[in-house]
Amino acid sequence: RGVAAARGVSAAEIEQLLATMTEAPLLGIFGEPRVNVLALNLALDQMAPPAR
């Protein structure tokens, strides 16, 4: 909720973006699902650039 409020987008949009950016474990069994945080932040910037 905090990210959504700070970015001016809905929580549902953030959740949808997270779902699409989540990468599966290697070969489906090694490791945990992960998110490339840099790519996520760049995608968020494209959605609604913060006013500066």
HUFEN-V82088 format. One record per residue. N is the residue number from 1. RES is the residue in three letters. PSI is psi in degrees with one decimal (NA if undefined). BURIAL is b if it has 9 or more other ideal C-beta (glycine too) atoms within 8 Angstrom, else e. Layout:
# HUFEN-V82088
n = <N & N>
res = <RES & RES>
psi = <PSI & PSI>
burial = <BURIAL & BURIAL>
This chain:
# HUFEN-V82088
n = <1 & 2 & 3 & 4 & 5 & 6 & 7 & 8 & 9 & 10 & 11 & 12 & 13 & 14 & 15 & 16 & 17 & 18 & 19 & 20 & 21 & 22 & 23 & 24 & 25 & 26 & 27 & 28 & 29 & 30 & 31 & 32 & 33 & 34 & 35 & 36 & 37 & 38 & 39 & 40 & 41 & 42 & 43 & 44 & 45 & 46 & 47 & 48 & 49 & 50 & 51 & 52>
res = <ARG & GLY & VAL & ALA & ALA & ALA & ARG & GLY & VAL & SER & ALA & ALA & GLU & ILE & GLU & GLN & LEU & LEU & ALA & THR & MET & THR & GLU & ALA & PRO & LEU & LEU & GLY & ILE & PHE & GLY & GLU & PRO & ARG & VAL & ASN & VAL & LEU & ALA & LEU & ASN & LEU & ALA & LEU & ASP & GLN & MET & ALA & PRO & PRO & ALA & ARG>
psi = <-37.4 & -43.2 & -43.2 & -44.8 & -42.8 & -32.8 & -13.4 & 29.3 & 165.3 & 155.1 & -33.6 & -38.5 & -39.8 & -45.4 & -40.3 & -42.7 & -43.0 & -40.8 & -39.5 & -26.1 & -7.0 & 126.8 & 138.1 & 159.3 & 155.5 & 125.9 & 17.1 & -2.2 & -21.2 & 113.5 & -169.5 & 157.2 & 145.6 & 162.3 & 131.3 & 105.3 & -36.6 & -47.0 & -38.3 & -46.8 & -38.2 & -39.8 & -39.6 & -39.2 & -36.5 & -31.7 & -50.3 & 90.9 & 133.7 & 144.1 & 130.6 & NA>
burial = <e & e & e & b & e & e & b & e & b & e & e & e & b & b & e & e & b & b & e & e & b & b & e & e & b & e & e & e & e & e & e & e & e & e & b & e & e & e & b & b & e & e & b & b & e & e & b & e & e & e & e & e>
